[in-house]
Amino acid sequence: MSFIIAAIVSALILVADQITKYIVTVNMTLGESRPFLKGLIDFVYIYNEGGAWGFLSGYQWILLTITSMVIIIFITVLVKYGMNDKLLFWSVCLVLSGGLGNMIDRIFRGGKVVDFLHLEFMPNFPVFNVADCGVVIGTGLLILYFIVGTIKENKIKKYQASLGEDK
């Protein structure tokens, strides 16, 4: 059941990403800012021609290539290992949905990604979108997956070593 929920949530993130970007582009002018939750979040309509924090700005072909490679790798991981672990499945699904959301923008908006969420309490933090949230949360879960896996592996090794010492 958790696998189905993860797939549905990921699909909803992709759909929400595209719908919110459409709403912003239709109802705001580029560069416009509107308060949303005072002191927390503003809507600021901008285009990002780079990756996170504008990294590789103007190099859309590199960003599309990297995103395509990551998507292929993550789909492979999902097919090969994803059904064996709920945390891995969730993390990969979230990263995929976010990556696809921004890739759609790069392909259909001339290499530009629509960003509109701005943390008012962190004025220097970059403006982002729903897809970015999926990527960040998925990446965090993936890191957690590797940390938990490493801890489990170390416990197993210690247990096996203790069995060997008792003989």
N, C-alpha and C positions, 0 to 999 in steps of 0.2 A: 504494500500500500504506500509506503514511504517513497518508493521509486516513482509511482504514478503521480503522487503529490509534487515531487521535485520536478518532474517533466512538465506538469501543468503550471507550476509557479514560474518555471523558466519561460514557457510560452507566453504567460501573462506579462512577464517582464519585457519581453520583446515587443509584444503588442502595446503595452503601456508606454514603452519608450517611443515607438513610432507615433502613437496618438498624441502624446504630450508634445513631441517635437512639431507635429502638424499644427496643434492648437497654438503653440507659441509663434510659429511662422505666419499664421493667418491673423492672429490678434495683436501682435506686437511688431514694432519696427526694429530693425537691426540696431543694437546699441541701447535700446530702451530698457529701463529698469522699473520694476513695480514691486512694492512691498507685498509680502504674502503673510508670513508670521513675524510680526514686529520683533526685532531683536534676534531672530533666528534665521529665517530664510527670506531672501528676495528672489524675484524672477528677473534675470538679466539676460536678454537675448543677444547672444554672440555666436560667431562662427569660430571653430577651432580647426585650423588647417594642419595641426600636428597631432601627436599622440598626447599622452598625459603631460600636463604642464607645458603644452606646446612643443614638446620634444619632436624633432624631425619635421618641423613646420615647413611646408612647401615640398616635401618629399612623399607625396601621396603614393607613388608606385612602391616605395619601400614599405610604407605603412600597410598598404594592401597586401603586399607579398608576405610580410611578417604575420599579419592577421590571418591570411589564408593558411599559412603553415601551422600556426597555433590551432586554428580550427581543425585542420586535418589531424594533427597530433592528438587533440583532445577528443575528437570523434573516435580515433583509434583506441585511446585509453578507455573511453566509455564503453566501446564494444568489447574490448578484451578484458578489462578489469572492473568496470563500473558496476556490474550487477553483483559483484562479490562484496561490495562495501557501500553502505548508505551514505556515509560522509563523502567518500570519493565521488559517488554519483551526483550528490547535491552540488559539490564544488564545481565539478566539470560542467554540469548543466547550466549553472549560473554564469560561469565564465563564457560559455558558448553563447548564451542568450545575449549577454552584453556585447561580446565581440561582434556578433551578427548585427546587432542594432546599430553599432557605429560603422560597421562595414557597409551596411545599406546606405547610410548617409554619404560615405566616401564615394560610393559608386554613383548614386543618383543626385548628389548635390555638388558635383564638381570637386570632390576631394575635401569638402568642408563638412564638419560635424556640428550639428546644432547643440549648443550648450545653453542652459538657462537657469540652473539651480546655483544660487550663491549663498554661502553661509555668512550672514551678516555679522555674526560674532567673530568670524575669522576673515577679515577684509582682504587679506593677501592670499587666501586659499583660492585655487582656480575655480572657475565656474564649471559645472559638470552637468550630467544628464542621468536619466534612469538607467541607461545601458552601462554607464560608468559604475553605478551602484552595484549592478549585477557582477561586473568584473571584480570590483574591490571585495565584495562579500564572498564571492566564489574563490578568489585568491586567498582570502583570509582562512576560509574553510579548508582549502588545499594545504596551506601551511599547517593548520591544526591537524589534518590527516597525517602529514609526515611526522609531526611531533609525536602524536599518539602512537603511530607505527614504530617510531624509534624507541619510545619508552617501552612498548610491548616487547619489541625485539630484545632490548637489553634485559628485561625481566626474564625472558625465556632463556637467554644465554646464562644469566646468573643462576637460574634454577638448574639448568643442565650442568653447569660447572659444580654446583653444590652436590648434585647426584654423583658426579665423578669423584668428588673428594671423600664421600662416605664409604667408598669401596675399599 
